[in-house]
């Protein structure tokens, strides 16, 4: 595939006042930005306090939390396996978070979630702290990932009629819905398998017979809704291409998010077919990281709303200059138009 020119904007954590405008200042002043907590990380797991747990529940669709006792060997082993699971899932993956709560310190959380014995692993979905899902009998990292991916797949919303679909998609900024002749047929099973890799997005399914009279779907298809409006429609009628077509449809709508640029998704920057990219270099260990990302997401959203060809926003954990140069060279080699000499 021929790659087009991709102007790359390296965004600093501060912007000179000379570049501001009354319109931008007015927009920013109307937004209430509370400073996020700086949550410590230990071996890939966020160390959660009551306030930290609340913040992460608001920031992730899926949050896996280990309630542990550091003096327990079983707890330490479980924490190690969960940390390995983070590596397998991919660090920095949007939509999913991993943390741990020391029940010897956070007694309020121990009581709230009725933790009788550590370790205990719970999965929170879309901020619901009243009904977390207990993960029992799963202790090895790869098994934890399999379990989590299954939960992600099962959280696709099942609609019984077209009115439910219409009301649901109007209430959410982005929803991808699969329309199938039979939810147990091969193409539907493919849909459930593929969406395991996209915990950051909201999915739903419905049988075509239950959607009669609306959406004009007669063949197995995927429809993408933005604020209730259909923005993309893809029929899944070719067994050899269905997986590729489905992944492409989904990936095109990851641009509403800030994506971490790392070894797992480095090729995504080219697969999105987006002409404009912002790349932010920032240290995750910095206390100002959360504030910077909060502003970065707001800024990227403004660009996405205005750019005709769209914009994809990426962030990269700060690294030494030689690593930054290597990333730049990778982009230059792939795009064939970016000059490495601009980094000094």
N, C-alpha and C positions, 0 to 999 in steps of 0.2 A: 504494500500500500504506500502510495506516495505521501510523504509527510510535508505539510505546509509550514510556512514560517510561523513560529510561535513566539511572540514577544514575551519575555520573561521579566517580571517585576520582582526585584528583591526588596522585601518590605522590612524596614527597620522598626524597632519597638517605639520610636518616637518620630513624629512628623513635624517639620518646621512650621511655625505659625504662618510663614509667608505663603504657604500653599493652601491655607484654609479659605473658606468662603462663607458669606453670611448664611447661605442655604445649608451648607454642611453643618455650620455651628448651630443653627436652629434645630436641625434634625438631631444632633448629638445631645443638645440641652434638654430635648423632650424625652430622652431615654434615661431611665433610672438604672444606673450601673452600680450594683453593690459589689464590693470587692470580694472575690471568691476566696475561700480558705485555701491555704497552701497545705496540701495533704502529703505527708511523708510517704515514701515508697520503700518497701523492704522486700528484696528478692522478687520483684515483679508484682507484689501485692500492696495495695494501698492500705495504710494503717488508719483504720476508721474510728473516729469518735462519734458521739451522737450527731454533732453538727456536720461532720464529714460524711456520715452515712446519708443524711438528708440531702446534702449537696449532690452526692453521686447518684442518688435515686432520681434527682431532677435532671441529671445530665446524661443518663444512659437508659436504653430500653431494657437491657438485661444486665443485672448486677449480681455477680456470684460472690457470696460473702462466707468466709470461714470463721466460725465462732470457735476460738481455740484457747487453750491454756498452755502458755510457753513452757511450763514445767513438765508437761506431758510429752513423752516420746512419740506417742501416737499423733498428737497435735502437730508436733514438729515435722513428722513425716508427711502428714497431710498437707501442711503448708508448703513443703518442698515440692510435692506432686502438683499442687495447684499452680505453683510458680512455673513449673515446667509446662503445664497446660496453657499458660499465657503465651509462652514461646510458640507452641504449636498453633494456637489460634491466630497469633500475630500480634505483637505489641502495638499499642496505639490504634487498634481496630475500632472504628466508629461503632457506636451502638451497644458495646458490651464492655463491662468493667469487672475488675477482680479486686477484692479487698479482704481484710481480716480484722476481726474484733477480738481484743484480749479481754476475755470475760472476767479475769481477775481484777481488771481495772474498770472496765465499762459495765458496771453492775446494773446500771439503768437499762442498757440494751439487753443484757442477759435476762432481766426480768420481763421486758417487753416481748421478747421472742421466745420466752419460756424454754431457755436452754438448760436442760437438766444435767447434761454431761458433754464434755468436749472430747474430740472435735465434732462439730455439727456444721454441715454445709447447706446453705439455703440460696435459692435463686429468686431474685426479685424481678418482676416484670412491669415495665412502664410505671415505675414509682409506687406501686402498690405495696405498702408495708404491712397490710393487714392479712394478706394471704400469700406469703412466700412459699415456694415449692421446695420441699426437702429433698435433698440428694442423698439417698441411703444406699449403702453397700457398694459404692463406687469409690475406689481409693487410688487407682493408678492414673497417671496423667493422660494417657491416650484414651482410656475409658471415660475419663471426665470430659474430654473434648467431644467424644461420641455422644455422651449423654446431653451435653449442652447443645450441640448442633440439632439433636432430635427435639429438644425443647423449643428451639428457635423455629424449626419447621412446623411444630404443632401449634405455634402461636399465630399462624395464618388464620384470619377471621373467616368463619364459615357463614355465608349468607343464605337465607332460605328464600328470599324473593328480591326482586329488583328495587323495591322501595327501600329495603334495608341497605342495599348498596348505595343508592342515591343519597340517603341521609348520612351514611358513614363517610363517604368521600367528600361531602360538603364540609364536614367538621374537621377534616385533616388536610394539611398542606399538600401531601403527596401520598397516594395509595396505588399499589399495583395489584390488579385483580385478575385472576385466572378464570376463564370461562371454559368449562369442559363438558363433553357429553356425559362422562361418567368420572367421578372423582377417584375411582379405583383403576382407571385405564392407564396405559403406559405413559402417555404424555402428561397426565396429571401427576403421576408419581415422579416424573422427571422434574416438574415444577416444584414439588415439595423438596426434592433433593437439592436443587439449585439454590433455593432461597435460604438454605442453611448457612450459606457463605455471606449473607447480607443482613446481619442482625440490626443494622442501622435503619433499615427501610420497613415500611408497613405493607403487609400483603394480605390478600383475601382471596377466597375462592367461592364459586357458585356453579351449579349445574346450568347448562344452557336452557334446559326446559323450564327452570325456575326464573329465568331472566327474559322470558318471552314478552314482547311488547315494548322492550326498552333496550337501548344500547346497540341494537341491530347486529347481534352476534348469532351466526348460524354454524360456524366452524370453531374448533378448539382454538382459543385466542387468549392473548394477554392484552389488557387495556390499562393504560397509565392515566390516572386522574390527578390533576392539580387544582386544588380548591373546587372540586366538583366538576371540572371540565375535562373532557377527554383530550389529551395532548399527544397520545401515541397509541397505535393499534398494531399488533403483530399477530398474524395467524400462524399457528404451529401445525403445519400440515405436511412437513417433510421430515421423516424420522431421522435422516442423516444430518439435517441442519438445525433441528429444533433446539438442541442444547446451546449451540453457538448463537442462534437468533435470540433466545431467551436471555442469555448472559449479556448480549449487546444492548438489548432494551433496558435491562436493569442498570448496567454500568452508565448509560447515558444520563441517568438521573441521580448519580452520585455527586454531580456537580453542585447540588444544593448544600453540600457538606464541605467542611474543611478536612482534607485527606492527608494523613501522614505519609510523607514520601520516605519509603524504606525499601529494603531488599525484597519484601513480599509483594509490594504493589508498585514498584518502580516503573513497570511498563504501562500502568494505567494512565499515566500522563499522555501517552500516545493513543491509547485505545479509545479515549473519550471523544475524539474528533472535535475538540474545542480549540479555537484559535488563540485564546488569551489565557495565560496562566500567571498566578501570583505564587511566589515561592518564599516562604518566611523561614529564616534560620533563627532558632531560638533554643535556649537551654531549658530542658524540662526540670532541671534541678534548681532553676532560678525561682526565688520567692515571688517574682512578678510574672511568672509563666502564665498563671490562670487569668490574670488581668489582661496580659498581652493577647492571649488567645480569644478572650471575650471580645475585645475591640476588633481583632482581626476577623472574627466571624461576622461582626456587624458590618465591617468595611467590605468584606467579600460579598455580602448579601446586597449591599447597595450597588456594587458593580454588576452583579448577576441580574439585577432588576433593570439595568440600563443598557448593558452591552447587547447589541443585536445578535452577535455570534456566540454569546455566552461566555462564561468565565469559570475556570476551575481553580480552586484555591487549595494549595498544598502547604504543609509545614514540614520542616526537617529539624530533628533534634540537633542542636549546635554541635559542631565538630571542629577539629583542627583544620587549618587552611588547606592542607593537602587532601583531606577528605572532601571538603567543599569543592576543591578544584576537580577532584575525581568525578563528583556528581555533575559538575558543570560540563566536563568533557564527555560524560555519558550522554547528556542532553544534546551537546553539540554534534556528537557523532551521529545520533539518531535523527536529529532535525536537519543536519547538514548546513545550517545557516547561522548557528550561534558561535561567536568567537570566544575562545578561551582566554585570550590575552587581556580581556577586560577585567579579569580578577587580578588584583595585585596585593 
